[in-house]
Amino acid sequence: MRRYISAYFEDEENLLRATKDLRDKQFSIQDVLTPFPIHGLDPILGFKRSRIPTVGFIAGAIGCILAFGFQTWVFTIDYPLFIGGKPHFAIPSFIPITFELTVLFAAFGMVFAFLIRSKLGPGANNPIHDERITDDRFMIIVDLDEAGNQDELVKEILLKEEAQEIKVKEIDK
C-alpha cells in the first residue's frame, strides 16, 4: 500500500505557497491538480519546457516534404498532363496542398505526442482523486512513503497555508 496526503485549497495563491514550502523542505509532491492552468506553478514543481512545439515543427516539416515531393512526382514523372499550357513542375499550384498537409501533419503529431507523453488514450488507468478539482478546488498530493515519518510536518505546512481539507489515503501500488 502506498500512502499519500491530499490537501484541498480554494485559492491558487495558497496552493502556490504550500507547493513552494513543501518543495523547499524536500518533500515529494506526487501531483498538483487544478481546474485551470496556474502561472508560476511549473517552475516551482521543477518542470521543464514542453517539447511538443518541436514535435509539431518536425511533423509539419515531414508533411511539407511529403506533400511537395508527392505532387512533384505525380505531375512530372508518374502522370504528367498538359493543363492550360502550364509547366509540369508548377510550384505555385503546389502551395495550397503543401500548406494543408503541413498543418495536418503538425496537428496530428502534436496530438499524438501529447497523448503519449501524458499517458492518456485507450487503456489508461488514471485515478480520479476528487471530482471537485475539475470545478473550483485545487489539490496537492504529497507522497508520504518518501516523506518518512514526517506526516505531522507536512500537515502543519498545509494548514499554515489554509488548506480547507486534508486527507491521508492509501492506494495499491
C-alpha positions as CSV (number, residue, x, y, z in Angstrom):
1,M,0.0,0.0,0.0
2,R,1.2,3.5,-0.9
3,R,0.2,6.4,1.5
4,Y,-0.3,9.9,0.5
5,I,-1.8,13.2,1.8
6,S,-4.3,15.1,-0.4
7,A,-4.9,18.7,0.6
8,Y,-7.6,20.9,-0.9
9,F,-7.4,24.6,-1.4
10,E,-9.9,27.3,-2.5
11,D,-7.3,29.8,-3.6
12,E,-4.4,29.3,-6.1
13,E,-2.1,31.7,-4.1
14,N,-2.3,29.5,-1.1
15,L,-1.7,26.4,-3.3
16,L,1.4,28.1,-4.8
17,R,2.8,29.0,-1.4
18,A,2.2,25.5,0.0
19,T,3.8,23.9,-3.0
20,K,6.9,26.1,-2.7
21,D,7.2,25.4,1.1
22,L,6.9,21.6,0.5
23,R,9.5,21.7,-2.3
24,D,11.8,23.8,-0.1
25,K,11.6,21.1,2.6
26,Q,12.4,18.4,0.0
27,F,9.0,16.6,0.2
28,S,8.0,14.6,-2.8
29,I,4.9,16.2,-4.4
30,Q,3.2,13.5,-6.5
31,D,0.8,15.8,-8.3
32,V,-0.9,19.2,-8.2
33,L,-4.4,19.2,-9.7
34,T,-6.1,22.4,-10.7
35,P,-9.2,23.3,-12.6
36,F,-7.2,25.7,-14.8
37,P,-3.5,26.5,-15.5
38,I,-1.7,28.4,-12.8
39,H,1.0,30.8,-13.8
40,G,4.3,30.0,-12.0
41,L,3.4,26.5,-10.9
42,D,5.6,24.7,-13.4
43,P,8.9,26.3,-12.2
44,I,8.0,25.6,-8.6
45,L,7.4,21.9,-9.4
46,G,10.6,21.8,-11.5
47,F,9.0,21.0,-14.8
48,K,11.0,21.7,-18.0
49,R,9.6,23.4,-21.0
50,S,7.5,21.2,-23.2
51,R,8.9,19.7,-26.4
52,I,5.5,19.4,-28.1
53,P,6.2,22.5,-30.3
54,T,9.4,20.8,-31.5
55,V,7.4,17.7,-32.4
56,G,4.9,19.9,-34.2
57,F,7.6,21.5,-36.2
58,I,9.2,18.2,-37.2
59,A,5.9,16.6,-38.1
60,G,4.9,19.7,-40.1
61,A,8.2,19.6,-42.0
62,I,7.7,16.0,-42.8
63,G,4.2,16.8,-44.0
64,C,5.5,19.6,-46.2
65,I,8.3,17.5,-47.7
66,L,5.9,14.6,-48.4
67,A,3.2,16.8,-50.0
68,F,5.6,18.7,-52.2
69,G,7.5,15.5,-53.1
70,F,4.4,13.6,-53.9
71,Q,3.0,16.4,-56.1
72,T,6.3,16.7,-57.9
73,W,6.5,13.0,-58.6
74,V,2.8,12.8,-59.8
75,F,2.9,15.8,-62.1
76,T,6.4,15.3,-63.6
77,I,7.1,11.6,-63.7
78,D,4.0,9.4,-63.0
79,Y,1.2,11.1,-64.7
80,P,2.2,14.4,-66.5
81,L,-0.7,16.3,-68.0
82,F,-0.8,19.4,-70.1
83,I,-3.3,21.7,-68.4
84,G,-3.8,25.1,-69.9
85,G,-0.2,25.3,-71.1
86,K,1.3,25.4,-67.6
87,P,4.6,23.6,-66.9
88,H,4.6,20.1,-65.2
89,F,6.6,21.5,-62.3
90,A,4.4,24.5,-61.4
91,I,5.3,25.3,-57.8
92,P,2.6,27.9,-57.2
93,S,-0.1,25.3,-57.8
94,F,1.5,23.0,-55.2
95,I,1.3,25.6,-52.4
96,P,-2.3,25.0,-51.1
97,I,-2.0,21.3,-50.8
98,T,1.5,21.5,-49.3
99,F,0.3,24.0,-46.7
100,E,-2.7,21.9,-45.8
101,L,-0.7,18.7,-45.3
102,T,1.9,20.7,-43.3
103,V,-0.8,21.8,-40.9
104,L,-2.4,18.4,-40.8
105,F,0.8,16.5,-40.0
106,A,1.8,19.1,-37.4
107,A,-1.6,18.9,-35.7
108,F,-1.7,15.1,-35.6
109,G,2.0,15.0,-34.5
110,M,1.3,17.3,-31.5
111,V,-1.9,15.4,-30.5
112,F,-0.2,12.0,-30.6
113,A,2.9,13.4,-28.8
114,F,0.6,14.9,-26.1
115,L,-1.3,11.7,-25.6
116,I,1.8,9.5,-25.4
117,R,3.6,11.9,-23.1
118,S,0.5,12.3,-20.8
119,K,-0.1,8.5,-20.8
120,L,-3.6,9.1,-22.0
121,G,-5.6,7.1,-24.5
122,P,-7.1,3.7,-24.7
123,G,-6.4,1.5,-21.7
124,A,-5.2,4.5,-19.5
125,N,-6.0,4.0,-15.8
126,N,-5.8,7.4,-14.3
127,P,-7.4,7.7,-10.8
128,I,-9.9,10.5,-10.1
129,H,-8.9,11.7,-6.7
130,D,-11.8,14.0,-6.2
131,E,-14.4,15.4,-8.7
132,R,-14.3,18.9,-7.1
133,I,-10.9,19.6,-8.6
134,T,-12.5,19.9,-12.0
135,D,-14.8,22.7,-10.8
136,D,-13.4,25.0,-8.2
137,R,-10.8,23.3,-6.0
138,F,-7.1,23.0,-6.0
139,M,-5.3,19.9,-4.7
140,I,-1.8,18.9,-3.7
141,I,-0.9,15.2,-3.4
142,V,2.2,14.5,-1.3
143,D,3.8,11.1,-1.2
144,L,4.1,10.0,2.5
145,D,6.2,7.0,1.7
146,E,9.1,9.2,0.5
147,A,8.5,11.8,3.3
148,G,9.5,9.3,6.0
149,N,7.8,9.8,9.4
150,Q,7.1,13.5,8.9
151,D,3.4,13.3,8.4
152,E,2.7,16.0,11.0
153,L,5.2,18.4,9.4
154,V,3.5,18.0,6.1
155,K,0.1,18.6,7.7
156,E,1.5,21.7,9.5
157,I,2.8,23.2,6.3
158,L,-0.5,22.6,4.6
159,L,-2.6,24.0,7.5
160,K,-0.4,27.1,7.6
161,E,-1.3,27.8,4.0
162,E,-5.0,27.5,4.8
163,A,-5.7,24.0,3.3
164,Q,-9.5,23.5,3.6
165,E,-9.4,19.8,3.9
166,I,-6.5,17.3,4.5
167,K,-6.9,13.6,3.9
168,V,-4.5,10.7,4.4
169,K,-5.2,8.0,1.8
170,E,-3.8,4.6,0.9
171,I,-3.8,3.1,-2.6
172,D,-2.5,-0.1,-4.1
173,K,0.8,0.1,-5.8
